[in-house]
Amino acid sequence: MRARPDEVFGGAAGLIGALVVGAAVLFSGAGVGDSTATTVVWWSLYVIYVLVFAIECGFLPVPWAGSELGRFVVLAICGSAVFLLAPHLGWTAVLFVVTTATSAFVLPGWAVALVVAAHTVVVAAGSAAIEGTSVASVVFNTLAYAAFMSFAAVVVISARREHEARAELAAAHADLRAATALLATSSRDAERLRIARDLHDLVGHQLTALALDLEVIALQSDGETREHVLQTRQVAKDLLSDVRAAVGELRSEPAGLEPTLRKVVAGIPGLTIDLRVDEQCPPGERVALAVVRCVQEVVTNTLRHADATRLDIAVTSDVDGLVLTARDDGAGVTDLQPGNGLTGMTERIEELGGTLDLRSRRGAGFIITARVPA
């Protein structure tokens, strides 16, 4: 199961329900079976069920836990065996409700429906095997537990779909903010270059023409008039130098990576993002664009796939180049298979002569490190 607070609470409720089954058998005085062997097998399977469910909920972390599907299969087999070994202990069918809720986290909807149907058949068979049980009691017991299992499955599936829908909406929101930030940066840079061109083409040319005209007038003048004209010509030349310097600054002024990244990661629902940017040497336009796109992809991937609540992003740009590091606190994966987004990130970084390192393991989230040389 995932580590969201509502699911932790649900897992705790399921674990308590499973423990209550054992406590009821232990303290009620009802015998599990006629033989010691049956009793030992029953308690062994029950303990395995509880331990595997605790692992599935994350309450008992172990490195060799296997896959979610594998743990569900163990729960289904052990739960069915526990019920069928002692069907007269009617409350053991509660384990089927717990198992069904677990299946809703692991399996698609149609498979969950099959799980409910299979458990319903087991409940019916076990109830019918109890001596002296009437047909009406078997039907009532079967329908009651079928309803409980169906309700648990619907609630969990609905909650899971709501979570996925919110993650998709948050990812779309992040994409939109990134596009807006890039557009704003592009527009600002375009306006800055337009102003630089206008200063150079209009004011610069006019000052140049004015300086030439004043030089001609100075050649045709003498005395005090010539002195004033030469002073005015020097002022025009100084202004022309200032304009050229301003144009050079406008053309070389770095856009600034941090403001754009702040806009990309701001206001992302359901995810706390810590962004740290150290621009000792501001990156070039191509590198800055690639970094913004990579951060955008990291945020959307975290929202869609990582099941994380926190994302730490650090960007350092110095004389040696740029380093981007992103780390989340999500579930992680054992076998990392890059999708289109991560593949696109890798291609962007490699086009700049850099490298992209992806690392992940179960329970340790994702770590992405991108390096671009200066």
Order of alpha helices (4+ residues) and beta strands (2+ residues): alpha-alpha-alpha-alpha-alpha-alpha-alpha-alpha-alpha-beta-alpha-beta-beta-alpha-beta-beta
